[in-house]
Amino acid sequence: IERIHERKPQYEFLVFSDGKDEELTLVLNLPCTKKVYFGYAMSDILAISRCKALIGSHSTFTDWGGYLGQLPSLLPKKPHYGSYLNDLNSEFIVDKESPIVPEEFFSLI
């Protein structure tokens, strides 16, 4: 999020999570993020699908949003069940130890 925000400061990052705010402190303390909830899981999945891109955790919840929206995605690892994107050139695996956002991702967003 920080690396993208440096290049795209106008972007807001929506956090969809069932985690408690205390568990999400590192992310929610960033000035460009806010936690959202639209009342129902399906509402959140549809909201994710309408986003410009996805920074995902490979939960089935976020993967459904990414699939429905065919969103350019930054992911920590390949999903165990295969890709959900029709265009595999929109899926980027980021190493959490040295997170580098690929230039190709920026060109898609």
Stockholm file with secondary structure:
# STOCKHOLM 1.0

chainA/1-109         IERIHERKPQYEFLVFSDGKDEELTLVLNLPCTKKVYFGYAMSDILAISRCKALIGSHSTFTDWGGYLGQLPSLLPKKPHYGSYLNDLNSEFIVDKESPIVPEEFFSLI
#=GR chainA/1-109 SS CHHHHHHCTTCCEEECCSSCGGGGHHHHTSTTEEECCCSSHHHHHHHHHTSSCEECCCCHHHHHHHHHHTCCEEESSCCTTCCCCSSGGGEEECCTTSCCCCHHHHHHC
#=GC SS_cons         CHHHHHHCTTCCEEECCSSCGGGGHHHHTSTTEEECCCSSHHHHHHHHHTSSCEECCCCHHHHHHHHHHTCCEEESSCCTTCCCCSSGGGEEECCTTSCCCCHHHHHHC
//
